[in-house]
Amino acid sequence: MNTVLDVVAAVLILLGSLLALTAAIGIVRFADTLSRMHAATKPQVVGLVLVLIGAVIRLRGSVDIWMLILVGLFTLLTAPVIAHMVGRVAYREQRGQDGLLMINELDED
């Protein structure tokens, strides 16, 4: 049973690391801030949660599990707020580029 749990933990850690790697590549490769914001939030957070779940499985029975759970919880709570604030600032700063957005719902009439 321990071997199966160790393999599951290793797979989750590897999948989370791959998602974090794709997020990092997306941040470097995408052209504008709004596109980079997507890569910085969604795959990065899911990758971190997968790594944390793998670490919790691997550290079963340790007191450090609660710290990992808190890290995951705070990441899930703060990532949408940070992405929203970055998106608002990017919108304000890139207003001169009219062709950037197809539909502009924040435009003042």
C-alpha positions as CSV (number, residue, x, y, z in Angstrom):
1,M,0.0,0.0,0.0
2,N,2.8,2.4,0.8
3,T,4.4,1.9,-2.7
4,V,1.1,2.7,-4.4
5,L,0.7,5.9,-2.4
6,D,4.3,6.9,-3.1
7,V,3.7,6.4,-6.9
8,V,0.5,8.4,-6.7
9,A,2.3,11.2,-4.9
10,A,5.1,11.2,-7.4
11,V,2.7,11.3,-10.3
12,L,0.8,14.3,-8.7
13,I,4.1,16.1,-8.0
14,L,5.3,15.6,-11.6
15,L,2.0,16.7,-13.1
16,G,1.9,19.8,-10.9
17,S,5.5,20.6,-11.9
18,L,4.6,20.2,-15.6
19,L,1.7,22.6,-15.2
20,A,3.9,25.1,-13.4
21,L,6.4,24.8,-16.2
22,T,3.8,25.4,-18.9
23,A,2.6,28.5,-16.9
24,A,6.2,29.8,-16.8
25,I,6.7,29.3,-20.5
26,G,3.3,31.0,-21.2
27,I,4.3,34.0,-19.1
28,V,7.5,34.4,-21.1
29,R,6.0,33.7,-24.6
30,F,2.7,35.5,-24.5
31,A,2.7,39.0,-26.0
32,D,0.6,41.2,-23.7
33,T,-0.3,41.4,-20.1
34,L,-3.9,40.1,-20.4
35,S,-2.6,37.0,-22.1
36,R,0.2,36.5,-19.6
37,M,-2.3,36.9,-16.7
38,H,-4.1,33.8,-17.8
39,A,-0.9,31.8,-17.8
40,A,0.1,33.2,-14.4
41,T,-3.1,32.3,-12.6
42,K,-4.8,29.1,-13.8
43,P,-2.1,26.6,-14.6
44,Q,0.1,27.9,-11.9
45,V,-2.5,27.5,-9.1
46,V,-3.6,24.1,-10.3
47,G,0.0,23.0,-10.6
48,L,0.8,24.2,-7.1
49,V,-2.3,22.4,-5.7
50,L,-1.3,19.2,-7.4
51,V,2.2,19.4,-6.0
52,L,0.8,20.1,-2.5
53,I,-1.6,17.1,-2.7
54,G,1.3,14.9,-3.7
55,A,3.4,16.3,-0.8
56,V,0.5,15.7,1.6
57,I,0.2,12.1,0.4
58,R,3.9,11.6,0.7
59,L,4.1,13.2,4.2
60,R,1.1,11.3,5.6
61,G,1.1,11.3,9.4
62,S,3.4,14.4,9.7
63,V,2.5,17.6,11.4
64,D,3.6,19.6,8.4
65,I,0.5,18.6,6.4
66,W,-1.5,21.5,8.0
67,M,1.0,24.0,6.7
68,L,0.7,22.6,3.2
69,I,-3.1,22.8,3.4
70,L,-2.8,26.5,4.5
71,V,-0.5,27.3,1.7
72,G,-3.0,25.8,-0.8
73,L,-5.9,27.5,0.8
74,F,-4.3,30.9,0.8
75,T,-3.2,30.5,-2.8
76,L,-6.7,29.6,-3.9
77,L,-8.1,32.6,-2.1
78,T,-5.6,35.2,-3.2
79,A,-4.9,34.2,-6.9
80,P,-8.3,35.4,-8.3
81,V,-8.0,38.7,-6.4
82,I,-4.5,39.3,-7.7
83,A,-5.5,38.4,-11.3
84,H,-8.4,40.8,-11.1
85,M,-6.2,43.7,-9.9
86,V,-3.6,43.0,-12.5
87,G,-6.2,42.8,-15.2
88,R,-7.7,46.2,-14.2
89,V,-4.3,47.8,-14.2
90,A,-3.4,46.3,-17.5
91,Y,-6.7,47.5,-19.0
92,R,-6.0,51.0,-17.8
93,E,-2.4,51.1,-19.0
94,Q,-3.1,49.5,-22.4
95,R,-6.1,51.7,-23.3
96,G,-4.3,53.3,-26.2
97,Q,-4.2,50.0,-28.0
98,D,-7.8,50.0,-29.4
99,G,-7.4,46.7,-31.3
100,L,-6.5,44.7,-28.2
101,L,-10.0,43.8,-27.1
102,M,-12.8,42.5,-29.3
103,I,-15.5,43.5,-26.9
104,N,-14.8,46.3,-24.5
105,E,-17.3,46.1,-21.6
106,L,-15.4,48.6,-19.4
107,D,-15.6,51.4,-22.0
108,E,-17.3,54.5,-20.7
109,D,-20.1,55.6,-23.1
